[in-house]
């Protein structure tokens, strides 16, 4: 199955979200539609990290899910490499999975405990059906090395690893198809502060070495400041502020952004 043709960075953003709307119906038969996202704009350029920040319920994860085709889009558009993927079908999503991957929050719930690490990491490659068993084994060993785990980790099961190691495995699974964009949905919030620092350093290392781009979703501006080139601040489904990370961090304009900045300490070791 052919890879998507990447549009050069100067021609179009890697990811472009324009006027995106997502609504859910509340509980009860007579409940009204509630806007989870109300006209959100966001762009991610190739090789850059965009931090998406906001409190619980702001719509951060909904935006990530909408980009992945997992939330019902009622308005606006999502373009990837200059191509409209707003309503991509199952076949198109399978092709897109080579280019867009995700790392979720929970390193314990995101891995199947009954499958070995090697089986889990190799599964996306087997689905694509374009590599031999030997090539799959070699690629699994390669991505394990990229995230700082030994090749023999492939023979073990998730329950044999710590939370930080499991998140490294989840990152390896996201890397195995060599994507252009990884959506990171609160990927360090379930980890101890010292482990958070290690995983954030790993994300930065992979960005430098692989030129991968991230949409990094977090409630913690201190975490995002360390990783992101640009910030988008979301509140109740609306973008209240956006711009270069240091500009937003040092000269916030929106009262909501100022309130977020008042909160959390920088993770240890950063």
Protein Blocks (a to p, Z undefined) as FASTA:
>chain_A
ZZdddddfklpcfbdcehiacddddehjkbccddfbghiacdddehiacdddddehilmm
mmmmmmnopaccfedjddeehiafklacfklmmmmmmmpccddfblmlmpcfkbcfklmm
mmmmmmnopacfklmmmmmmmmmmmnopafklmmpcfklpcfklmmmmmmmmmmmnopab
dcdehkllmpcfklmmmmmmmmmmmmmmnopacddddfblklmmmmpmbdcddeehiafb
gcdfklmmmmcfblklmmmmmmpccdehZZ
